[in-house]
Amino acid sequence: MRPIVTFSRHYRLADKIVDDLLQPLPEGFEGSVGLLSCAADAPYREIVAKLADRAEFPVVGGTTLAMPFTPRDEDVSATLAVLPAGMRASVAISDPLTPAEGQAQMRKLHEDCLAGLEGEAVLLLAFMPMLCSPEADSYLPELFRAAGETPVFGGIVSDYLDSDDAAVFAGGQCHRDRFALVGLAGDFKPLFSAACELTVLSESKPVVTEARGNIVQQVDNIDFGTYLRRVGIECGQGDLTFDWPISVLVEGRASEIDGVPEVRMLTGLTDGGQSGVFSNIIRPGARISMGMLNRSNILNSAQKCLDDISAKIEEERAGGLDYSLLFSVICVGRYFVTVGADNEEGRIISQKLPPGLKLFGFYGYNEIGPTLDREGKIFNRSHGESIIVCAI
């Protein structure tokens, strides 16, 4: 059987929302796991608890500040994608995360997830708490090492930027500090695509010469704030928080492996306006270039991503495989750029959705998805300012 996707347009009554999510499931349908994306302003704690009582399968997922795509252009409070029993599932939840124990916690999470599967995982779905931003790089590399060539797909759940309502769902509970991992096994072949496009603001590519965590202090041995002003980026003086999407493309270890730069959003300046605060870790020695995300970048990359995954699905269908679910994780920065643009990115996704596929997804603060290295092998990595999709 195929995955089934349900949704609700109700926002206040948890019982009604859960009815909308469960009642469309056909009689006799056996689900292995339900993937839940729930608006952060909906009563998600009640929804998760009621689903744990009523659903005959585990439910895993998280909050989102908005739905990336909405059926028939109406507001949706929650979306549930129920995978069939033929896709065997195992769910694991971490202990409360701490950067000091992050590597050991990721190894244990991976071991716990695989222990519940019969056979090797074909795909790992990752739901990270918002507190992991900007410290995702304290956890993800160890998970990627443990996963090897098993693809990992997911992201950091979101809310309305204050993190008070961001939660990961697992075990019938909502977690602000735990990482949920879903292992899937069975006779299927997941397909992936990722796309990001930025408008380059300066042709210079300085090297990070001093940084601590997600704060870049110097590039080419000058203060980062001074560098911004030298290349014509107006940012005033003193500490500030940016309300416009400036980012850097980071040419480091990841780009050496797959040729795709990492993207880190510049969220503000600190240290008297001389150091840059970014959405994730940037290490000394990385070469960077400045860019900005605008509406045309978003629309172009969304079309590119959907065209790419459609071509891959068509090729696999010609060989006898079938696909019925498209799981998408989209950077929240893209939402804020197009929030007043009548959900243009969501419309592109809906219009270009391959025939026979249903949509599921969320906006995240860090997109996790595989690329291919230069030898054609799976390379798990984090992205930024991107749209990533997985077809199953």
VENBELFEN-V704451 format. One record per helix or strand of 3 or more residues. SS is the DSSP state (helix for helix, strand for strand). FROM is the first residue (numbers start at 1). TO is the last residue. If there is no record, write none. Layout:
ss=[SS	SS]
from=[FROM	FROM]
to=[TO	TO]
This chain:
ss=[strand	helix	strand	helix	strand	helix	strand	strand	helix	strand	helix	helix	helix	strand	strand	strand	strand	strand	strand	strand	helix	strand	helix	strand	strand	strand	helix	strand	helix	helix	strand	strand	strand	strand]
from=[4	14	31	44	58	71	78	88	99	123	130	136	140	151	168	173	180	191	207	215	224	246	253	262	275	287	295	325	332	344	358	367	378	387]
to=[8	22	39	54	64	73	84	93	115	128	132	138	147	156	170	175	185	195	212	219	230	251	258	270	278	292	318	331	338	351	364	372	383	391]
